[in-house]
C-alpha cells in the first residue's frame, strides 16, 4: 500500500527576503529528496554552499522528514561571530568615551 504524501516547508533567503514554500513529498522522504522536488518544481534555490537544517537544527541530507517539518537553507556566515562581537564592543566603548569627554569638556 503506497504511503500518503506529507507536507513540509522549505525556507531560504532570496533577494534579501526569506521565502517559504510548501512542498508535498512522499512519507519517508529525506532532505535530499525534498530538495530534488523543489528543484524539479522550479523553485529558485541555490544549493551550492548552503547548510541545511530542520527547525534551526543542522541535519544531514539523509535526515528523514516528518509532516510539518521546515527545511531551512542557510548560507555561510559572512563575518566570524567572535570578530563581530569584538567590533560591536569596541564601537560601544568608543561611544561611551566620547560621551564622557563631552560631559567633562
N, CA, C and O atoms as CSV, one atom per row, in Angstrom:
chain,resi,resn,atom,element,x,y,z
A,1,UNK,N,N,0.845,-1.187,0.000
A,1,UNK,CA,C,0.000,0.000,0.000
A,1,UNK,C,C,0.884,1.242,0.000
A,1,UNK,O,O,1.743,1.369,0.873
A,2,UNK,N,N,0.704,2.171,-0.955
A,2,UNK,CA,C,1.554,3.359,-1.007
A,2,UNK,C,C,1.292,4.276,0.183
A,2,UNK,O,O,0.166,4.424,0.657
A,3,UNK,N,N,2.390,4.888,0.645
A,3,UNK,CA,C,2.266,5.816,1.758
A,3,UNK,C,C,1.695,7.144,1.264
A,3,UNK,O,O,1.891,7.526,0.110
A,4,UNK,N,N,0.996,7.832,2.142
A,4,UNK,CA,C,0.404,9.110,1.757
A,4,UNK,C,C,1.482,10.188,1.777
A,4,UNK,O,O,2.419,10.112,2.571
A,5,UNK,N,N,1.359,11.177,0.921
A,5,UNK,CA,C,2.335,12.277,0.926
A,5,UNK,C,C,2.210,13.112,2.197
A,5,UNK,O,O,1.162,13.141,2.843
A,6,UNK,N,N,3.287,13.779,2.532
A,6,UNK,CA,C,3.286,14.690,3.675
A,6,UNK,C,C,3.635,16.088,3.185
A,6,UNK,O,O,4.257,16.252,2.135
A,7,UNK,N,N,3.232,17.085,3.947
A,7,UNK,CA,C,3.553,18.469,3.628
A,7,UNK,C,C,4.684,18.944,4.525
A,7,UNK,O,O,4.647,18.767,5.743
A,8,UNK,N,N,5.696,19.555,3.901
A,8,UNK,CA,C,6.808,20.169,4.615
A,8,UNK,C,C,6.995,21.572,4.040
A,8,UNK,O,O,6.444,21.895,2.988
A,9,UNK,N,N,7.762,22.388,4.722
A,9,UNK,CA,C,8.076,23.727,4.227
A,9,UNK,C,C,9.555,23.807,3.890
A,9,UNK,O,O,10.385,23.133,4.501
A,10,UNK,N,N,9.864,24.631,2.921
A,10,UNK,CA,C,11.246,24.922,2.559
A,10,UNK,C,C,11.429,26.420,2.708
A,10,UNK,O,O,10.683,27.199,2.115
A,11,UNK,N,N,12.412,26.830,3.491
A,11,UNK,CA,C,12.678,28.248,3.720
A,11,UNK,C,C,14.107,28.560,3.297
A,11,UNK,O,O,15.025,27.790,3.581
A,12,UNK,N,N,14.299,29.705,2.606
A,12,UNK,CA,C,15.622,30.126,2.172
A,12,UNK,C,C,15.611,31.620,1.909
A,12,UNK,O,O,14.554,32.222,1.722
A,13,UNK,N,N,16.791,32.212,1.897
A,13,UNK,CA,C,16.927,33.640,1.611
A,13,UNK,C,C,17.037,33.834,0.106
A,13,UNK,O,O,17.778,33.130,-0.581
A,14,UNK,N,N,16.275,34.813,-0.387
A,14,UNK,CA,C,16.279,35.107,-1.819
A,14,UNK,C,C,16.070,36.606,-1.990
A,14,UNK,O,O,15.048,37.146,-1.567
A,15,UNK,N,N,17.027,37.271,-2.605
A,15,UNK,CA,C,16.937,38.713,-2.849
A,15,UNK,C,C,16.680,39.504,-1.568
A,15,UNK,O,O,15.867,40.428,-1.561
A,16,UNK,N,N,17.363,39.148,-0.498
A,16,UNK,CA,C,17.258,39.885,0.751
A,16,UNK,C,C,16.011,39.581,1.559
A,16,UNK,O,O,15.789,40.207,2.595
A,17,UNK,N,N,15.200,38.649,1.122
A,17,UNK,CA,C,13.995,38.276,1.849
A,17,UNK,C,C,14.019,36.782,2.111
A,17,UNK,O,O,14.730,36.029,1.445
A,18,UNK,N,N,13.242,36.370,3.078
A,18,UNK,CA,C,13.114,34.944,3.350
A,18,UNK,C,C,11.872,34.444,2.627
A,18,UNK,O,O,10.775,34.977,2.796
A,19,UNK,N,N,12.066,33.422,1.831
A,19,UNK,CA,C,10.937,32.798,1.126
A,19,UNK,C,C,10.618,31.476,1.796
A,19,UNK,O,O,11.514,30.738,2.205
A,20,UNK,N,N,9.352,31.192,1.900
A,20,UNK,CA,C,8.892,29.924,2.459
A,20,UNK,C,C,7.893,29.338,1.475
A,20,UNK,O,O,6.914,29.985,1.102
A,21,UNK,N,N,8.152,28.114,1.064
A,21,UNK,CA,C,7.273,27.433,0.107
A,21,UNK,C,C,6.848,26.092,0.686
A,21,UNK,O,O,7.638,25.411,1.341
A,22,UNK,N,N,5.619,25.722,0.446
A,22,UNK,CA,C,5.122,24.416,0.861
A,22,UNK,C,C,5.519,23.373,-0.179
A,22,UNK,O,O,5.454,23.624,-1.383
A,23,UNK,N,N,5.924,22.223,0.292
A,23,UNK,CA,C,6.276,21.108,-0.586
A,23,UNK,C,C,5.482,19.890,-0.160
A,23,UNK,O,O,5.259,19.674,1.031
A,24,UNK,N,N,5.063,19.108,-1.110
A,24,UNK,CA,C,4.424,17.826,-0.816
A,24,UNK,C,C,5.392,16.747,-1.282
A,24,UNK,O,O,5.741,16.666,-2.459
A,25,UNK,N,N,5.816,15.923,-0.333
A,25,UNK,CA,C,6.767,14.843,-0.623
A,25,UNK,C,C,6.196,13.530,-0.099
A,25,UNK,O,O,5.275,13.518,0.718
A,26,UNK,N,N,6.752,12.443,-0.576
A,26,UNK,CA,C,6.315,11.129,-0.105
A,26,UNK,C,C,6.733,10.946,1.349
A,26,UNK,O,O,7.802,11.404,1.751
A,27,UNK,N,N,5.904,10.288,2.129
A,27,UNK,CA,C,6.263,9.965,3.510
A,27,UNK,C,C,7.565,9.168,3.486
A,27,UNK,O,O,7.751,8.296,2.637
A,28,UNK,N,N,8.456,9.470,4.415
A,28,UNK,CA,C,9.743,8.786,4.468
A,28,UNK,C,C,10.808,9.437,3.604
A,28,UNK,O,O,11.915,8.910,3.491
A,29,UNK,N,N,10.491,10.590,2.984
A,29,UNK,CA,C,11.474,11.286,2.144
A,29,UNK,C,C,12.567,11.919,3.000
A,29,UNK,O,O,12.337,12.327,4.138
A,30,UNK,N,N,13.742,11.987,2.426
A,30,UNK,CA,C,14.871,12.637,3.094
A,30,UNK,C,C,14.944,14.095,2.670
A,30,UNK,O,O,14.226,14.533,1.772
A,31,UNK,N,N,15.814,14.830,3.323
A,31,UNK,CA,C,16.031,16.228,2.949
A,31,UNK,C,C,16.483,16.306,1.495
A,31,UNK,O,O,15.999,17.149,0.739
A,32,UNK,N,N,17.403,15.436,1.103
A,32,UNK,CA,C,17.905,15.450,-0.281
A,32,UNK,C,C,16.772,15.235,-1.279
A,32,UNK,O,O,16.736,15.881,-2.327
A,33,UNK,N,N,15.861,14.345,-0.964
A,33,UNK,CA,C,14.733,14.093,-1.862
A,33,UNK,C,C,13.787,15.293,-1.916
A,33,UNK,O,O,13.266,15.623,-2.982
A,34,UNK,N,N,13.566,15.942,-0.782
A,34,UNK,CA,C,12.710,17.125,-0.758
A,34,UNK,C,C,13.338,18.256,-1.566
A,34,UNK,O,O,12.633,18.982,-2.267
A,35,UNK,N,N,14.657,18.410,-1.473
A,35,UNK,CA,C,15.331,19.446,-2.262
A,35,UNK,C,C,15.242,19.134,-3.750
A,35,UNK,O,O,15.123,20.046,-4.568
A,36,UNK,N,N,15.300,17.860,-4.105
A,36,UNK,CA,C,15.152,17.470,-5.510
A,36,UNK,C,C,13.753,17.815,-6.016
A,36,UNK,O,O,13.591,18.239,-7.160
A,37,UNK,N,N,12.750,17.633,-5.168
A,37,UNK,CA,C,11.377,18.008,-5.531
A,37,UNK,C,C,11.289,19.517,-5.746
A,37,UNK,O,O,10.634,19.975,-6.682
A,38,UNK,N,N,11.946,20.288,-4.884
A,38,UNK,CA,C,11.929,21.749,-5.004
A,38,UNK,C,C,12.589,22.213,-6.296
A,38,UNK,O,O,12.081,23.105,-6.975
A,39,UNK,N,N,13.715,21.607,-6.630
A,39,UNK,CA,C,14.420,21.964,-7.865
A,39,UNK,C,C,13.558,21.589,-9.073
A,39,UNK,O,O,13.449,22.362,-10.025
A,40,UNK,N,N,12.949,20.406,-9.032
A,40,UNK,CA,C,12.094,19.958,-10.136
A,40,UNK,C,C,10.879,20.871,-10.301
A,40,UNK,O,O,10.364,21.030,-11.408
A,41,UNK,N,N,10.425,21.468,-9.199
A,41,UNK,CA,C,9.279,22.385,-9.248
A,41,UNK,C,C,9.686,23.773,-9.743
A,41,UNK,O,O,8.836,24.642,-9.940
A,42,UNK,N,N,10.993,23.976,-9.943
A,42,UNK,CA,C,11.463,25.253,-10.464
A,42,UNK,C,C,11.666,26.334,-9.421
A,42,UNK,O,O,11.748,27.512,-9.769
A,43,UNK,N,N,11.748,25.968,-8.155
A,43,UNK,CA,C,11.979,26.977,-7.119
A,43,UNK,C,C,13.405,27.505,-7.243
A,43,UNK,O,O,14.335,26.727,-7.454
A,44,UNK,N,N,13.586,28.816,-7.115
A,44,UNK,CA,C,14.916,29.421,-7.304
A,44,UNK,C,C,15.810,29.271,-6.077
A,44,UNK,O,O,16.109,30.253,-5.397
A,45,UNK,N,N,16.234,28.047,-5.797
A,45,UNK,CA,C,17.105,27.820,-4.648
A,45,UNK,C,C,18.517,27.543,-5.124
A,45,UNK,O,O,18.733,26.966,-6.190
A,46,UNK,N,N,19.478,27.966,-4.308
A,46,UNK,CA,C,20.886,27.742,-4.610
A,46,UNK,C,C,21.424,26.760,-3.582
A,46,UNK,O,O,21.556,27.094,-2.404
A,47,UNK,N,N,21.730,25.558,-4.027
A,47,UNK,CA,C,22.184,24.524,-3.114
A,47,UNK,C,C,23.687,24.565,-2.873
A,47,UNK,O,O,24.181,23.917,-1.950
A,48,UNK,N,N,24.412,25.310,-3.680
A,48,UNK,CA,C,25.868,25.375,-3.540
A,48,UNK,C,C,26.241,26.145,-2.284
A,48,UNK,O,O,25.856,27.303,-2.128
A,49,UNK,N,N,26.973,25.524,-1.405
A,49,UNK,CA,C,27.452,26.188,-0.206
A,49,UNK,C,C,26.389,26.406,0.851
A,49,UNK,O,O,26.634,27.103,1.836
A,50,UNK,N,N,25.220,25.827,0.671
A,50,UNK,CA,C,24.152,26.005,1.653
A,50,UNK,C,C,24.226,24.917,2.708
A,50,UNK,O,O,24.434,23.743,2.401
A,51,UNK,N,N,24.054,25.325,3.948
A,51,UNK,CA,C,23.895,24.364,5.029
A,51,UNK,C,C,22.405,24.076,5.153
A,51,UNK,O,O,21.575,24.917,4.808
A,52,UNK,N,N,22.073,22.907,5.636
A,52,UNK,CA,C,20.666,22.518,5.736
A,52,UNK,C,C,20.339,22.235,7.193
A,52,UNK,O,O,21.107,21.588,7.905
A,53,UNK,N,N,19.182,22.735,7.622
A,53,UNK,CA,C,18.724,22.449,8.973
A,53,UNK,C,C,17.219,22.208,8.946
A,53,UNK,O,O,16.538,22.548,7.978
A,54,UNK,N,N,16.721,21.624,10.010
A,54,UNK,CA,C,15.287,21.434,10.194
A,54,UNK,C,C,14.940,22.127,11.503
A,54,UNK,O,O,15.433,21.757,12.569
A,55,UNK,N,N,14.084,23.140,11.406
A,55,UNK,CA,C,13.727,23.970,12.559
A,55,UNK,C,C,14.975,24.479,13.285
A,55,UNK,O,O,15.035,24.466,14.514
A,56,UNK,N,N,15.969,24.926,12.513
A,56,UNK,CA,C,17.162,25.544,13.089
A,56,UNK,C,C,18.224,24.585,13.579
A,56,UNK,O,O,19.274,25.029,14.044
A,57,UNK,N,N,17.996,23.304,13.493
A,57,UNK,CA,C,18.999,22.328,13.925
A,57,UNK,C,C,19.645,21.700,12.693
A,57,UNK,O,O,18.953,21.137,11.844
A,58,UNK,N,N,20.978,21.797,12.594
A,58,UNK,CA,C,21.660,21.222,11.437
A,58,UNK,C,C,21.347,19.733,11.295
A,58,UNK,O,O,21.354,18.980,12.268
A,59,UNK,N,N,21.075,19.337,10.067
A,59,UNK,CA,C,20.741,17.939,9.784
A,59,UNK,C,C,21.460,17.499,8.514
A,59,UNK,O,O,21.708,18.317,7.628
A,60,UNK,N,N,21.797,16.210,8.418
A,60,UNK,CA,C,22.425,15.693,7.185
A,60,UNK,C,C,21.382,15.548,6.084
A,60,UNK,O,O,20.182,15.523,6.357
A,61,UNK,N,N,21.841,15.452,4.848
A,61,UNK,CA,C,20.948,15.320,3.699
A,61,UNK,C,C,20.078,14.060,3.785
A,61,UNK,O,O,18.998,14.015,3.195
A,62,UNK,N,N,20.533,13.054,4.505
A,62,UNK,CA,C,19.790,11.805,4.625
A,62,UNK,C,C,18.756,11.789,5.742
A,62,UNK,O,O,18.120,10.762,5.982
A,63,UNK,N,N,18.582,12.917,6.427
A,63,UNK,CA,C,17.613,13.003,7.521
A,63,UNK,C,C,16.205,12.788,6.970
A,63,UNK,O,O,15.826,13.414,5.980
A,64,UNK,N,N,15.428,11.910,7.600
A,64,UNK,CA,C,14.069,11.600,7.150
A,64,UNK,C,C,13.104,12.634,7.730
A,64,UNK,O,O,13.078,12.881,8.936
A,65,UNK,N,N,12.325,13.223,6.850
A,65,UNK,CA,C,11.386,14.280,7.236
A,65,UNK,C,C,10.066,13.707,7.731
A,65,UNK,O,O,9.662,12.609,7.347
A,66,UNK,N,N,9.408,14.469,8.587
A,66,UNK,CA,C,8.062,14.131,9.032
A,66,UNK,C,C,7.137,15.279,8.660
A,66,UNK,O,O,7.598,16.381,8.359
A,67,UNK,N,N,5.856,15.028,8.679
A,67,UNK,CA,C,4.876,16.037,8.297
A,67,UNK,C,C,5.046,17.298,9.144
A,67,UNK,O,O,5.178,17.228,10.366
A,68,UNK,N,N,5.040,18.446,8.477
A,68,UNK,CA,C,5.133,19.724,9.167
A,68,UNK,C,C,6.543,20.238,9.377
A,68,UNK,O,O,6.717,21.356,9.859
A,69,UNK,N,N,7.566,19.448,9.025
A,69,UNK,CA,C,8.950,19.918,9.181
A,69,UNK,C,C,9.208,21.126,8.297
A,69,UNK,O,O,8.627,21.258,7.220
A,70,UNK,N,N,10.095,22.015,8.768
A,70,UNK,CA,C,10.533,23.156,7.971
A,70,UNK,C,C,12.022,22.975,7.671
A,70,UNK,O,O,12.859,23.030,8.572
A,71,UNK,N,N,12.335,22.761,6.409
A,71,UNK,CA,C,13.713,22.604,5.958
A,71,UNK,C,C,14.238,24.002,5.644
A,71,UNK,O,O,13.620,24.745,4.881
A,72,UNK,N,N,15.377,24.356,6.233
A,72,UNK,CA,C,15.941,25.698,6.057
A,72,UNK,C,C,17.294,25.607,5.376
A,72,UNK,O,O,18.167,24.850,5.800
A,73,UNK,N,N,17.459,26.387,4.317
A,73,UNK,CA,C,18.754,26.503,3.639
A,73,UNK,C,C,19.408,27.771,4.146
A,73,UNK,O,O,18.830,28.854,4.053
A,74,UNK,N,N,20.594,27.643,4.676
A,74,UNK,CA,C,21.297,28.811,5.204
A,74,UNK,C,C,22.649,28.922,4.542
A,74,UNK,O,O,23.329,27.922,4.314
A,75,UNK,N,N,23.029,30.133,4.237
A,75,UNK,CA,C,24.334,30.372,3.641
A,75,UNK,C,C,25.410,30.390,4.712
A,75,UNK,O,O,25.121,30.303,5.905
A,76,UNK,N,N,26.630,30.501,4.277
A,76,UNK,CA,C,27.729,30.565,5.231
A,76,UNK,C,C,27.755,31.948,5.887
A,76,UNK,O,O,27.229,32.919,5.344
A,77,UNK,N,N,28.375,32.013,7.060
A,77,UNK,CA,C,28.476,33.285,7.778
A,77,UNK,C,C,29.388,34.237,7.019
A,77,UNK,O,O,30.416,33.826,6.481
A,78,UNK,N,N,29.011,35.502,6.978
A,78,UNK,CA,C,29.828,36.490,6.276
A,78,UNK,C,C,30.930,37.042,7.163
A,78,UNK,O,O,31.983,37.449,6.670
A,79,UNK,N,N,30.695,37.058,8.468
A,79,UNK,CA,C,31.679,37.552,9.429
A,79,UNK,C,C,31.745,36.556,10.576
A,79,UNK,O,O,30.721,36.052,11.039
A,80,UNK,N,N,32.957,36.280,11.025
A,80,UNK,CA,C,33.134,35.408,12.176
A,80,UNK,C,C,32.428,36.044,13.377
A,80,UNK,O,O,32.662,37.220,13.659
A,81,UNK,N,N,31.572,35.307,14.093
A,81,UNK,CA,C,30.832,35.878,15.218
A,81,UNK,C,C,31.722,36.493,16.292
A,81,UNK,O,O,31.341,37.490,16.906
A,82,UNK,N,N,32.900,35.918,16.529
A,82,UNK,CA,C,33.813,36.481,17.536
A,82,UNK,C,C,34.310,37.852,17.106
A,82,UNK,O,O,34.385,38.776,17.916
A,83,UNK,N,N,34.646,37.978,15.843
A,83,UNK,CA,C,35.129,39.272,15.322
A,83,UNK,C,C,34.009,40.303,15.370
A,83,UNK,O,O,34.241,41.447,15.762
A,84,UNK,N,N,32.804,39.917,14.979
A,84,UNK,CA,C,31.668,40.837,15.004
A,84,UNK,C,C,31.409,41.332,16.422
A,84,UNK,O,O,31.135,42.516,16.618
A,85,UNK,N,N,31.490,40.442,17.418
A,85,UNK,CA,C,31.266,40.848,18.808
A,85,UNK,C,C,32.342,41.833,19.261
A,85,UNK,O,O,32.032,42.826,19.918
A,86,UNK,N,N,33.594,41.571,18.918
A,86,UNK,CA,C,34.676,42.494,19.286
A,86,UNK,C,C,34.447,43.874,18.671
A,86,UNK,O,O,34.660,44.894,19.327
A,87,UNK,N,N,34.012,43.901,17.411
A,87,UNK,CA,C,33.770,45.179,16.742
A,87,UNK,C,C,32.631,45.941,17.418
A,87,UNK,O,O,32.731,47.152,17.613
A,88,UNK,N,N,31.552,45.244,17.776
A,88,UNK,CA,C,30.430,45.907,18.456
A,88,UNK,C,C,30.871,46.459,19.801
A,88,UNK,O,O,30.532,47.590,20.147
A,89,UNK,N,N,31.630,45.665,20.572
A,89,UNK,CA,C,32.099,46.100,21.887
A,89,UNK,C,C,33.015,47.314,21.755
A,89,UNK,O,O,32.922,48.258,22.540
A,90,UNK,N,N,33.889,47.286,20.771
A,90,UNK,CA,C,34.803,48.413,20.543
A,90,UNK,C,C,34.029,49.673,20.171
A,90,UNK,O,O,34.355,50.767,20.632
A,91,UNK,N,N,33.025,49.519,19.353
A,91,UNK,CA,C,32.206,50.654,18.926
A,91,UNK,C,C,31.455,51.250,20.125
A,91,UNK,O,O,31.397,52.470,20.271
A,92,UNK,N,N,30.888,50.405,20.972
A,92,UNK,CA,C,30.176,50.893,22.167
A,92,UNK,C,C,31.148,51.585,23.119
A,92,UNK,O,O,30.829,52.634,23.679
A,93,UNK,N,N,32.321,51.006,23.303
A,93,UNK,CA,C,33.320,51.585,24.201
A,93,UNK,C,C,33.727,52.975,23.709
A,93,UNK,O,O,33.845,53.910,24.501
A,94,UNK,N,N,33.940,53.104,22.401
A,94,UNK,CA,C,34.316,54.405,21.829
A,94,UNK,C,C,33.185,55.418,22.029
A,94,UNK,O,O,33.454,56.589,22.298
A,95,UNK,N,N,31.939,54.991,21.904
A,95,UNK,CA,C,30.800,55.886,22.112
A,95,UNK,C,C,30.717,56.367,23.541
A,95,UNK,O,O,30.443,57.543,23.780
A,96,UNK,N,N,30.948,55.480,24.500
A,96,UNK,CA,C,30.924,55.886,25.916
A,96,UNK,C,C,32.051,56.859,26.207
A,96,UNK,O,O,31.854,57.815,26.957
A,97,UNK,N,N,33.230,56.642,25.631
A,97,UNK,CA,C,34.358,57.563,25.847
A,97,UNK,C,C,34.065,58.938,25.264
A,97,UNK,O,O,34.427,59.952,25.859
A,98,UNK,N,N,33.409,58.982,24.099
A,98,UNK,CA,C,33.027,60.279,23.509
A,98,UNK,C,C,32.043,61.010,24.410
A,98,UNK,O,O,32.167,62.219,24.608
A,99,UNK,N,N,31.068,60.292,24.960
A,99,UNK,CA,C,30.087,60.913,25.850
A,99,UNK,C,C,30.755,61.476,27.093
A,99,UNK,O,O,30.425,62.580,27.527
A,100,UNK,N,N,31.691,60.734,27.671
A,100,UNK,CA,C,32.410,61.207,28.858
A,100,UNK,C,C,33.221,62.470,28.534
A,100,UNK,O,O,33.248,63.410,29.328
A,101,UNK,N,N,33.873,62.491,27.383
A,101,UNK,CA,C,34.697,63.650,27.040
A,101,UNK,C,C,33.814,64.878,26.774
A,101,UNK,O,O,34.236,66.000,27.052
A,102,UNK,N,N,32.616,64.692,26.250
A,102,UNK,CA,C,31.703,65.812,26.033
A,102,UNK,C,C,31.174,66.361,27.350
A,102,UNK,O,O,30.983,67.570,27.477
A,103,UNK,N,N,30.932,65.493,28.337
A,103,UNK,CA,C,30.438,65.927,29.642
A,103,UNK,C,C,31.498,66.688,30.412
A,103,UNK,O,O,31.192,67.667,31.092
A,104,UNK,N,N,32.751,66.242,30.309
A,104,UNK,CA,C,33.836,66.878,31.049
A,104,UNK,C,C,34.455,68.032,30.283
A,104,UNK,O,O,35.132,68.878,30.868
A,105,UNK,N,N,34.229,68.071,28.983
A,105,UNK,CA,C,34.884,69.045,28.113
A,105,UNK,C,C,34.251,70.348,28.141
A,105,UNK,O,O,34.698,71.267,27.455
